[in-house]
Amino acid sequence: MTPETFTAPDAVELAVVDRGGFVESRHVGAALVLSPDGEVVTALGRTDALVLPRSALKPLQAIGSVTAGAPLEGERLALATASHAGTDRHASVVRDMLGSVGLSEDALGCPAQWPSDSTTRDAMVRDHFEPSRLRMNCSGKHAAMLMACVASGWDTATYLDPAHPLQLHIREVVERLSGERVGATVVDGCGAPVHAITLAGLARAVHRAGNSSERSPFAMHRVAGALVRAVREHPWTVDGPGRPDTVAIETFGVYSKFGAEGVQTMIAPDGTTVALKILDGSTRAGVVVALTLLARAGALSAEAVDSFARSHPLLSIRGGGVEVGRIRATV
């Protein structure tokens, strides 16, 4: 029987929005923490229900692109798993990725977008630029997919079709790493297929990727090990200046990857892994909940995480131009 999506009765409180001591909002959901050995450390809410990982699936999609032939390493490999802010630096790397296989921005199947980085967006508006596919936050993933198609001799015009050889290969990677069959395949915001798996399956997949060795005899695990290292070495790639995933990687040395609609994954340096889904789809509490769960598991310094939770601007609630509260994890 195919697992179902989880509903409010299956969820537990993960975080609150505290405004001046008044709990204004509550975020409920589910979370799973796995030890470096893959044992369940903490399970909150229903973790056997299907979720759409959204951009938290990008590491697996990137592994699929590279094992299908995309020649990626370093910051290009990290960009393949990014939900980037569309800065000039991000766009330049994506342009180079495409150019390395003789393609241009026109080959990208993702929609044109303004950068989410406000400084870059303001500069583009002042200079009378238009939204661009290169600036779309998923353009690195799409460039990697196109590079794989060129390397394997597959059609580039139809690379987003779920029946395309690349997408079938990516689906196989998802199933192998998650240890379960895909429950559904739908269209993500960028136009690429996104596969529903259980939250437990997502945690297993991310854990396996995060604990893979670049010296493994298996190509998929070698690529996974290189990908996680690339992201940790180039944290600017996966998100952007002052943005949650980049900040978490820079501050704690974790691998951090969010997904739209309240999904968050994180791997501590020792391999402890967390995957969570906030039921209302909000992403604002994901990083602090994940960090708190890793600290509770002993994988991060509880003191350092507490200091981050009490002081970092990402978690600030403002009123009248000053801080009046915080987004707080309650796990």
N, C-alpha and C positions, 0 to 999 in steps of 0.2 A: 504493500500500500504506500502510495506517495505521501511523504510528510506534508503537513499543511503549514500555511503561514501562521505565525503566532498572533494572538489577540490580547487585548488589555488584561483579561483575567490571568494570562500566562506571564505577565510582565511584573517586574519589581522596580522599586524606585532606585535610580542610579545617581541622580543629581537634582539639586534645587537651585533656583535663582533667589538669592537673599537680597532684598532691598531694605536696608536700614533695620535689619532684624525681622522683617516681615517676609515670609516665604511667599513670593509672588507667583512662582511657577514650579512645577515638578516634572522632571523627565523620567519616564519609566521605560524599561526595556529588558534586555537579556544580555548576559555576558558570560564568557568562558575563559578561564585561565589554565594554560597547560604548562607543566614543569619542563625543564630542559630535556627530560626523558620522555615527554609526551603524556605524562599522567595528569589527570584532572586535579587541579589545585583548588579551584573555585568555580562553581556553577551557579549562576543567578538567573532566575526565570527559565523559560523554556528554550533550551539550546538545540533541541532536535527539530525545530520548526524551520521551514524554508525562509530564506531571505534573498534579496537581490544584493549582492556585494557592491554593485555599481563600481566606482573607481577603485575600491579595495580589491577588485579582481585584476587590476592592471599588472601587478607582479606576475601573475600566472599567464596573462596574455603576452607579456614581454618575454617570459621564458619560452612560450610557444613560438613567438616570432624568431627568437634567436636559434632555437633548435630546428626551425624550418629554414635556417640559412642566413638570417640577418646578421651581418658582421658588426657587432656592437660591443663596445667596451667603454670603461670610464664614464664620463659625463653623458655621452650618447646613450649608453646602456641605462643610466639612471633616468634620463629624460623619457625613455620608453615606458617607464612606470609612473610618470608624473601626472599630477593635476596642477599644472604650473600656472603662474600668475600672468604669463604673457609679456614679460619684460623683454627688452631688446636682446638681452643675453639668451633668454629661452628661445626666442624666435630665431636667433642666429644659429644656434645649435641644430634646431629642427630643419632649417634651410640647408645647412651643411649635410645633414643626414640624407635628405632627399637628393641633393646634388651629387652625393657620392655614388648614387645609382642612376644618374641621368634623368632625374625627375624634378619637377617644380612644384610650387604650392598648389597649382591647378590639379594635381593628382590626388590631393587630400580629399577624402570623403566626408570629413567633419564640416560643420557649418562655420561660416565666418563669425567672428566675435570680437568685441572690444576686450582689451586686457582687463583682468580683474585687479591688477596692480594700478592703483589710482594715479600715481605719479606718471606712469607710462601712458595711461589712458588720456590724462589731461594734456600731455605733450602731443599725442597723436591728434587730438581734437584741435589744439592750437595750430598745428601744422597742416590741418585739413586732410588728414589721412582717413581712410575708411576702415571698418571692421575687416579683419583678415583671418583666414583659416590658420595661418601660422600662429596667431595669437590665441586661438581656441585652446582651452586648457588641456585637451586631449590630443593635441597635434603630435606630440612625441610618440604616443602609442600608435597613431595612424601612420606616421613616418616609418616606424619599425615594422609595421605590418606590410607596408609597401616595399620596404627593403627585402623582406622575406620573400615576397612574391617575385621580385626581380631575380633573386638568387635561385629560386626554385623553378623559374620559368612559368609561373602562374599568371593568369590574367590580372592586371592591376585595376581595371575598370570595375570589376565586380567583387573586389576583395572584401566587401562588407556583407555579402550574401552569406547567410548561415550555412549554405550548402557548398560554399567555396572551399577548396582543399585546405587553405590556411585556417579558416574558421573551424573546420572539422578537426584539424590537428590541435588547435587551441582547446577545443572542447575535450579532446582526449587528455591533454595535459591537466585540465581542471579536474577531470574525473580521477586521474591517477594520483594527483597530489591530495585531493580531498578524500579519496577512498570511498566515493559514492557516485551514483549516477546523477546527472543533471536532472533537476525536477521540472524545469521550464526554461525556455529561451525566448527572450523578448529583446526589444530594441532600446539601447541605452540613449542617453541624451545626445551623445556625439554621433549616433547613427550606427555604432558597432553592436554586434550581438552581445548580450550580457546573460549569464547563466545563473539560474537560481540553484543554490545549494543550501544545506542547513548551516546554521551558525556554527555548529560543531564541526562540520565539514570545512568551513572557511578557516576556523581556528587550526584544524589539522594541516590544511594546505599551507597556510602561512608559517606554521611551526616547522613543517618539513623544509620549506624554502629557507627559512631563517637558520636552520641547523644543518644545512647542506654544506659539503666541503668542495672547494674548488679542485681538490685532488681526487674526487670521486671517480670510479670507473664508469659511471653513468653520466651521459651528456647533460641530461635534464638537471641533475643535482650540481654538476660543475657550473652550469649557467646560473642556477639559483644562488649558489654561493658567491659568484662574481657579482650578481645583481645587487644583493644585499650589501656587499662591501662597497660597490660603486655609489649607492645611495648614501651610505654613512660617510663616504669621503667627499661627496658633493651634495650636501643637504639643500643647497639653494635650488637644485634642479626640480625636486619633487613638489614644491609648493611655491615659496617666494619669500621675499624679505618680510620679517615680522609675522609670517603666517604660521598657523598651528603646527603642521607637520615639520616644517623647516626648523621652527623654534624647538620642538621636542627633540629632534635629532641633534641639533647643535648643543642643547643644554644637557642632555642625558645620554647621548651616544646610542640611542635606540634606533630601530628601524620603525618608522611611523608612516601609516598610509590610511587616509580617510576615504570614505565613499559617500556619495550623496545619500540623502534621506537617513542620516543618523548612523551610518556604519563607521567603525573605527577599528583598525588593527594596529598592533604594536609588538615589537620583539625586543626584549632587553638584551644587553650584551652577553648575558650568560645563556641565552636561548629561551628563557621563559617568554611565553607568548599569550597575548590577550586578543580576543575578538569580541566586539559588542555591537548591538543594534539598539538605538534609541527609537522607541516606537512612534513618536510623533514626527520623526524625520529631521529633527534639529541636529545640527552638527556642532553647536557651540560648546557642548559639555564633553564631547567625545575624548579629547586629549586628556583632560584632567581626570576623567573616570578611568581611562586606561592606565595613566601614570599611577594613580592611587591603587589600583588593583595590582600592578607590578610591585609597588612598594609593599603592599600588604603580603605579597608572596615572598618578600625578601630579596627580590631581584634588583631593586633600586633603593637608594638611601631614602628612608622615610622622612628624614629631616630635610633633605634637598627637595623632595616632592612637596612637602608641607610648605616650605618657603616659596616655591613656585606658585602653589595654590593660593597663598596669602598675598602675593605681591605682583604677579605678572599681569601686565595690562590686558592680555587676551581675555582674562576672566573678570575684568572690571565691569561693574554696573554703575552707570553714570546718572547724575541728577544735578541740574544747575551748573554743569561744567566741571563737577568734581566727583570723585568716587563716593558712592553711597552704599555699595554692596558688592557681593561677589557671586560668581557661579561656583557652587560648591558640590563636590562629589559626596554622596551619602552612602557609599558602599563600604 
